[in-house]
Amino acid sequence: MSEETDGTPPSIECPVIVFRSGRKAETYLYMPATAEFEDLPASLRRQFGTPTYVMDLILTPQRKLAQVDVLQVIQAVNEVGFFLQLPPPTVKTAPKLPEQFLR
C-alpha cells in the first residue's frame, strides 16, 4: 500500500461488529465482522457478560468514533482480534474551598 499524496494514510477498511456488555455499563466490544463471540478468550466472555448487538460498522482511518481513536480500534481488531471499549473515567472534582482557606 502506498500513502496518498496529501499525507493521509492509505484507505484501510476494517469491517466490525459492535456489541454492548450485558454486565458492565458503557462497555462495548468491537470484533471482526466474521468473528464469533465464542472465539474470544473465556475470561473476557465471562467479564463482558451477555453481548447485545449494537451495529455493524466499516472502520476507516477517516471515520470518527465518539469515545476512542479509530486507529487504535483497527489495530487491536487486526492484531488481537477484538477491541474492548471501557467507560470513560469519572473525574471527581474537589469541593471549592472558601477563599480564607486558600491563603
C-alpha positions in Angstrom: 0.0 0.0 0.0 1.3 3.5 -0.7 0.5 6.7 1.0 -1.8 9.2 -0.7 -0.2 12.4 -1.8 -2.0 14.6 0.8 -0.3 12.7 3.7 -3.3 10.7 4.8 -2.8 7.0 5.4 -3.9 4.7 2.6 -7.5 3.6 2.6 -7.9 0.8 5.2 -11.3 -0.8 5.7 -12.0 -2.9 8.8 -15.5 -4.3 8.9 -16.5 -4.9 12.5 -19.5 -5.8 14.6 -20.1 -4.0 17.9 -21.7 -5.4 21.0 -22.7 -3.8 24.3 -21.9 -5.6 27.5 -24.8 -7.1 29.4 -22.7 -6.8 32.6 -20.8 -3.5 32.5 -22.5 -0.2 31.6 -21.0 1.8 28.8 -18.7 -1.1 27.8 -18.5 -2.1 24.1 -16.7 -4.8 22.2 -15.5 -4.4 18.6 -14.8 -7.6 16.7 -14.1 -8.5 13.1 -17.4 -8.8 11.3 -16.7 -12.5 10.5 -15.7 -13.5 14.1 -17.9 -15.3 16.7 -18.3 -14.2 20.3 -17.4 -17.8 21.4 -13.9 -17.3 19.7 -12.9 -14.8 22.4 -11.0 -15.8 25.5 -13.3 -17.3 28.1 -12.2 -14.8 30.8 -13.2 -11.9 28.5 -16.6 -13.5 27.7 -17.3 -14.0 31.5 -16.4 -10.4 32.3 -18.3 -9.0 29.4 -21.5 -10.9 30.1 -24.2 -11.5 27.5 -23.5 -9.5 24.4 -26.2 -7.3 22.9 -25.8 -6.5 19.2 -25.4 -2.8 18.6 -24.3 -2.4 14.9 -22.1 -3.3 12.0 -19.5 -0.7 11.0 -16.8 -0.4 8.4 -13.9 1.4 10.2 -11.5 3.6 8.2 -8.8 6.0 9.4 -11.1 8.9 8.4 -14.1 7.6 10.5 -14.7 9.3 13.8 -15.7 7.4 16.9 -17.3 9.1 19.9 -15.1 7.7 22.7 -12.0 6.1 21.2 -9.4 6.6 18.5 -10.4 4.6 15.4 -6.8 3.7 14.6 -6.4 2.0 18.0 -9.6 0.0 17.3 -8.5 -1.0 13.9 -5.0 -2.0 15.2 -6.4 -4.1 18.1 -9.0 -5.8 15.9 -6.3 -6.8 13.4 -3.7 -7.8 15.9 -5.6 -9.1 18.9 -8.9 -10.0 17.3 -11.0 -7.6 19.3 -11.1 -4.1 21.0 -12.8 -3.6 24.4 -14.1 -0.1 24.9 -14.4 0.7 28.6 -16.5 3.5 30.0 -14.8 6.9 30.2 -13.2 7.6 33.7 -15.3 9.6 36.0 -13.4 12.6 37.4 -14.3 13.8 40.8 -13.8 17.5 41.3 -12.5 18.7 44.6 -15.0 20.9 46.5 -14.5 24.6 46.1 -12.8 25.9 49.3 -13.7 29.3 50.7 -11.1 32.0 49.9 -10.0 32.1 53.6 -8.7 28.5 53.4 -6.7 29.1 50.2 -4.3 31.7 51.8 
